[in-house]
Amino acid sequence: MREIIVLIPDIDIEQNVEIDVRINGRKKTLKYRVELINWEGNDQGDRITVLKHKIKDYDKDWELVEIGAPSDTEIPLMFRKKSSE
């Protein structure tokens, strides 16, 4: 699937975003979810482990589409709801 970048206003963390698009005249709703993951460890290895577990154990109806820039305490993850088509 090709991607189109759409700038949206700031949203609260752990909220869903729905975007309606038309592809060849057919309407489709794309659903996204942004979550902040708090680091549970202080070193690089612990952070990678936390991130791997969160992604592996995430709801299988959603797919990871972006890992945001980390801060000292957290990292944002963006998931997209898998299409039923």
C-alpha angles and dihedrals in degrees: 000000000000117000130228119196113228119182112220129185119263112284133195114265118264094025125127123240121204120197122189115210135172118225113188088340094308117118118230130177117216117199125204133182127196120202131180115221116206115218111245096188134049102220131069094251093054092049093052090049092051091050094047092050094048092051094043094048096043121120106285091222088071129063128207111247103166142015110204130214111291125231126202091273109027149012128214121230124193120205130187123210109246115247118251091212 
